[in-house]
Amino acid sequence: MRPGIQVRTAAPADLDAVVDLCLAARAESAVGAQLCTDDRARLRDQLGALLTVSGGVVLVGTVDGEVAGMLLARLVGPSLFSDVTNLNLEAVYVAPDARRRGLGHQLLSVAAQEADAAGANDVYAMPLPGSRGMQRFLARLGFAPAAAHRVVTTSALQRRLAHEQGAAAAAPGRGRGPRGLEDLIARRRQARESRAVSAASDQGVASITMQVNRAVQTRRPSSSSTTTW
């Protein structure tokens, strides 16, 4: 764990901070209405229920003592339909100014520990549609498609997290790897868009030139070899 970063089970005193993070996640997502309600009082009641319900997991991540990330999950099972226990991730969110410090990894590490302690075989997640960053993050940690969800075994998730955290500790100067990939994708997209704009501009100039030439030819007297505008 990096200096200044801690992850722990949420306490009642953390509830307002978790509400703030949920509302920030809702505002940041194009489909935030699918994440939670925008009614603060109602959201607070719902999170309070998750804190007390059997199997509810609410984790907060702090940076220098300030709550900057949260994870919501539930331990499900055994049931009439299955004799195994699984951990269902409901939401993982880190405030923008606390990202790229390993807080998201640490939140998932503690969640994986909770899953392992409860005997959960698998960890399920259902990223919101369009949340490409989260989908890439989960895929990098071994989550594979499973119907509308993504799933990874608890043991595999712990191994991936340990490997990534070990790699980051061994090469702290290269801690921007995931972000570097996103930057590369963004630069390639920008380059494609620039080429498309350039091509469209060239075609527009060619079209305008043809139109001007035709206009000149139409207006030019047959006996004249020059035209003054």
C-alpha positions in Angstrom: 0.0 0.0 0.0 1.3 3.4 -0.9 2.1 5.9 1.9 -1.0 8.0 2.9 -3.5 5.5 1.5 -5.7 3.3 3.7 -8.8 1.2 3.0 -11.2 0.2 5.7 -14.8 -0.8 6.3 -17.1 2.3 6.3 -18.2 3.6 9.7 -21.5 5.5 10.3 -19.5 8.7 10.4 -18.3 8.0 6.8 -21.9 7.9 5.4 -22.0 11.5 4.2 -18.7 11.2 2.4 -19.9 8.0 0.7 -23.0 9.8 -0.4 -20.8 12.6 -1.9 -18.8 10.1 -3.8 -21.9 8.3 -5.1 -23.3 11.6 -6.4 -20.0 12.5 -7.9 -19.9 9.2 -9.7 -23.4 9.7 -10.9 -22.6 13.2 -12.3 -19.5 11.9 -14.0 -21.2 9.0 -15.9 -23.3 9.5 -19.0 -25.7 6.9 -17.6 -25.4 7.9 -13.9 -29.1 7.5 -13.4 -28.5 3.8 -13.5 -26.0 4.0 -10.7 -28.0 5.7 -8.0 -30.7 8.3 -7.3 -29.9 12.0 -7.1 -32.1 12.4 -4.0 -29.4 12.8 -1.3 -31.7 11.9 1.6 -33.0 8.7 -0.1 -29.5 7.7 -1.2 -28.2 8.1 2.4 -31.0 5.8 3.6 -30.1 3.2 1.0 -26.4 3.3 1.8 -27.3 3.0 5.5 -29.3 -0.1 4.8 -26.4 -1.6 2.8 -24.1 -0.9 5.8 -26.3 -3.0 8.1 -27.7 -5.7 5.8 -26.2 -9.2 6.1 -23.5 -9.6 3.5 -23.3 -5.9 2.7 -19.8 -4.6 2.1 -19.1 -0.9 2.1 -15.4 0.1 2.0 -13.9 3.6 2.0 -10.4 4.5 0.8 -8.7 7.5 2.3 -5.7 9.6 1.2 -4.0 11.4 4.0 -7.0 10.8 6.2 -9.6 12.2 3.7 -12.2 9.8 2.2 -11.5 9.8 -1.5 -12.8 6.4 -2.8 -15.5 3.9 -2.0 -16.5 0.3 -3.0 -20.0 -1.1 -2.6 -20.6 -4.9 -2.8 -22.7 -7.7 -1.4 -21.9 -11.3 -0.5 -24.5 -13.5 -2.0 -25.3 -17.1 -1.3 -25.6 -19.9 -0.6 -29.2 -20.1 -1.8 -31.9 -22.5 -3.1 -30.3 -22.1 -6.6 -26.6 -22.4 -5.7 -24.6 -23.8 -2.8 -21.7 -21.3 -3.4 -21.1 -17.8 -2.1 -20.1 -15.0 -4.5 -19.2 -11.3 -4.1 -21.1 -9.0 -6.3 -19.4 -5.6 -6.9 -22.0 -2.8 -7.1 -19.8 0.2 -7.5 -16.1 1.2 -7.3 -15.3 4.9 -7.5 -12.2 7.1 -6.8 -12.4 10.9 -6.8 -10.6 12.4 -9.8 -7.9 14.1 -7.7 -7.0 10.8 -5.9 -6.6 8.7 -9.0 -3.5 7.0 -10.3 -2.2 6.4 -6.8 -3.3 2.8 -6.4 -6.4 3.5 -4.4 -8.7 1.6 -6.7 -6.5 -1.5 -6.6 -6.4 -1.3 -2.8 -10.1 -1.1 -2.6 -10.4 -4.2 -4.7 -7.7 -6.0 -2.7 -9.6 -5.5 0.5 -12.8 -6.6 -1.2 -11.0 -9.7 -2.4 -9.9 -10.4 1.1 -13.5 -10.1 2.3 -14.6 -12.5 -0.4 -11.9 -15.0 0.5 -12.7 -14.8 4.2 -16.4 -15.5 3.4 -15.5 -18.5 1.2 -16.7 -16.7 -2.0 -15.6 -18.6 -5.1 -16.0 -15.7 -7.6 -16.3 -12.0 -7.8 -18.9 -10.6 -10.1 -19.1 -7.0 -11.5 -21.4 -5.3 -13.8 -19.9 -2.1 -15.2 -22.3 0.5 -16.5 -22.7 0.7 -20.3 -20.2 3.1 -21.8 -17.8 3.0 -18.8 -14.9 2.0 -20.9 -12.3 3.0 -18.3 -13.8 0.7 -15.7 -14.3 -2.1 -18.3 -10.6 -1.9 -19.2 -9.6 -1.8 -15.5 -11.6 -4.9 -14.7 -10.4 -6.8 -17.8 -6.8 -6.0 -16.8 -7.5 -7.7 -13.5 -8.8 -10.9 -15.1 -12.5 -10.2 -15.2 -14.0 -12.1 -18.1 -17.5 -11.7 -19.7 -20.3 -13.7 -18.1 -23.7 -12.9 -19.5 -24.3 -9.2 -18.6 -21.6 -9.4 -15.9 -17.9 -9.8 -15.7 -16.5 -12.4 -13.4 -13.1 -13.5 -12.0 -12.3 -16.2 -9.4 -11.3 -14.7 -6.0 -7.9 -16.4 -6.1 -7.1 -15.1 -9.6 -8.1 -11.6 -8.6 -5.8 -11.7 -5.6 -3.0 -12.9 -7.8 -3.5 -10.2 -10.4 -3.7 -7.4 -7.7 -0.6 -8.7 -6.0 1.3 -8.8 -9.3 0.2 -5.3 -10.3 1.0 -3.8 -6.9 4.4 -5.6 -6.9 5.2 -4.2 -10.4 4.2 -0.7 -9.3 6.4 -0.9 -6.2 9.3 -2.2 -8.2 9.1 0.6 -10.8 7.4 3.6 -9.2 8.4 5.8 -12.1 6.3 3.7 -14.4 3.1 3.9 -12.3 1.3 5.6 -15.1 1.1 2.6 -17.3 -2.7 2.3 -17.4 -3.0 6.0 -17.9 -0.3 5.9 -20.6 -2.4 3.4 -22.5 -5.4 5.6 -22.3 -3.2 8.6 -23.5 -2.0 6.5 -26.5 -5.5 5.6 -27.4 -6.6 9.2 -27.2 -3.6 10.4 -29.3 -4.4 7.8 -32.0 -8.1 8.8 -32.0 -7.1 12.5 -32.3 -4.7 11.7 -35.1 -7.5 9.8 -37.0 -9.8 12.7 -36.5 -7.2 15.2 -37.7 -6.6 13.2 -40.8 -10.3 13.0 -41.5 -10.7 16.8 -41.0 -7.6 17.4 -43.3 -9.1 15.0 -46.0 -12.4 16.7 -45.8 -10.7 20.1 -46.0 -8.8 19.1 -49.1 -11.9 17.7 -50.7 -13.7 21.0 -49.9 -10.9 23.1 -51.5 -10.9 20.9 -54.6 -14.7 21.2 -54.9 -14.5 25.0 -54.4 -11.7 25.2 -57.0 -13.7 23.2 -59.5 -16.8 25.4 -59.0 -14.7 28.7 -59.4 -13.1 27.3 -62.6 -16.5 26.4 -64.0 -17.8 29.9 -63.1 -14.8 31.5 -64.7 -15.2 29.4 -67.8 -18.9 30.2 -68.0 -18.4 34.0 -67.6 -15.3 34.3 -69.8 -15.9 35.7 -73.3 -14.9 33.3 -76.0 -12.5 35.8 -77.5 -10.7 36.6 -74.3 -7.9 34.6 -72.7 -8.0 36.5 -69.4 -10.6 37.6 -67.0 -10.4 40.5 -64.5 -12.5 40.2 -61.3 
